[in-house]
Amino acid sequence: MPSLRYGLFLAILLLPVALLADSQRAITNILQQTEPPEGIVFEIITADSEGLSWALPLARSYIEQLREQFPALPIAVVSHGQEQFALQTGKSDQQPAVHKQVQSLTGGDIPVYVCGTYAGWRGLSDEDFPDYVNVAAAGPAQVNDYVSLGYTRVLIRQRPH
């Protein structure tokens, strides 16, 4: 039984590194392909209210790498964890860099979505988010819609170390 506890402890300790490695591994695998995928959907889901301050720059670096090799690659971003609430209109003064990054993405033809269901649980509606943020009925369903169109899902869950 002690070895099981030790194994679980080790797994919990290494999980953040593994999750980040998974997103980098996914990007590396895509870049090794000769043909582009149908598209990429970045799924951002964290328990960190400041999560977009590190997740968006990470996604941006991946997007730059992908677009260098596949310039016309369709890309979307779906945020449906605690981090999505930084995108409320009322938070634009507290999180100006995050809002500017989202505007840069959406202005560059990359839609950014938040989860309307999760927002609704907090008493928020579409009107609580700026026009440059799309409010999906449900974040996971939005990701699945893109996957059903042939997009490759890249999960971003942990801050890089």
Secondary structure as GFF3:
##gff-version 3
##sequence-region A 1 161
A	DSSP	alpha_helix	2	31	.	.	.	ID=ss1
A	DSSP	beta_strand	40	44	.	.	.	ID=ss2
A	DSSP	alpha_helix	52	69	.	.	.	ID=ss3
A	DSSP	beta_strand	75	79	.	.	.	ID=ss4
A	DSSP	three_ten_helix	82	87	.	.	.	ID=ss5
A	DSSP	three_ten_helix	89	91	.	.	.	ID=ss6
A	DSSP	alpha_helix	96	107	.	.	.	ID=ss7
A	DSSP	beta_strand	112	115	.	.	.	ID=ss8
A	DSSP	alpha_helix	116	121	.	.	.	ID=ss9
A	DSSP	three_ten_helix	126	128	.	.	.	ID=ss10
A	DSSP	beta_strand	134	136	.	.	.	ID=ss11
A	DSSP	alpha_helix	139	148	.	.	.	ID=ss12
A	DSSP	beta_strand	152	156	.	.	.	ID=ss13
###
